[in-house]
Amino acid sequence: MKSVQGKTGGYVLTRAAAEITVLDVVQAVDGASPAFVCTEIRQRGPLGTPAEDCTESCPIARGPEALPGIGVWLTSVSGSDG
């Protein structure tokens, strides 16, 4: 994507829409860092779960793996699908 200045300016795609996936857009906006960051909130507060009882990752820590098919969708849906 590139920006165009002026009265009729805006943003212009530098590749065909069919070549741009949802993942490309997400990474352009949010960067490549993980979208899900686990801060172990289940261990906080007066009723927090003891760390030794947290034997499995929570859904947030698993991130996209907790949502079956999301990785395929992010990389397969492109601008030509809309």
Backbone hydrogen bonds, N-H to C=O, Kabsch-Sander energy under -0.5 kcal/mol:
donor,donor_aa,acceptor,acceptor_aa,energy
2,K,12,V,-2.5
4,V,10,G,-3.1
9,G,6,G,-1.8
10,G,4,V,-1.9
12,V,2,K,-2.8
19,E,16,A,-2.0
20,I,17,A,-1.5
21,T,19,E,-0.6
22,V,77,V,-1.9
23,L,74,L,-2.7
25,V,21,T,-1.7
26,V,22,V,-2.7
27,Q,23,L,-2.7
28,A,24,D,-1.9
29,V,25,V,-2.0
30,D,26,V,-3.4
31,G,27,Q,-1.5
43,Q,40,E,-1.7
44,R,41,I,-1.6
48,G,45,G,-1.6
49,T,42,R,-3.6
53,D,50,P,-1.8
54,C,50,P,-0.6
54,C,51,A,-1.2
55,T,53,D,-1.5
62,R,58,C,-1.9
63,G,59,P,-1.1
65,E,62,R,-1.7
66,A,63,G,-2.2
67,L,64,P,-1.5
70,I,67,L,-2.1
73,W,69,G,-2.4
74,L,70,I,-2.9
75,T,71,G,-1.5
76,S,72,V,-1.2
76,S,73,W,-0.6
77,V,73,W,-2.2
79,G,17,A,-1.9
79,G,20,I,-1.4
81,D,78,S,-2.0
82,G,79,G,-0.7
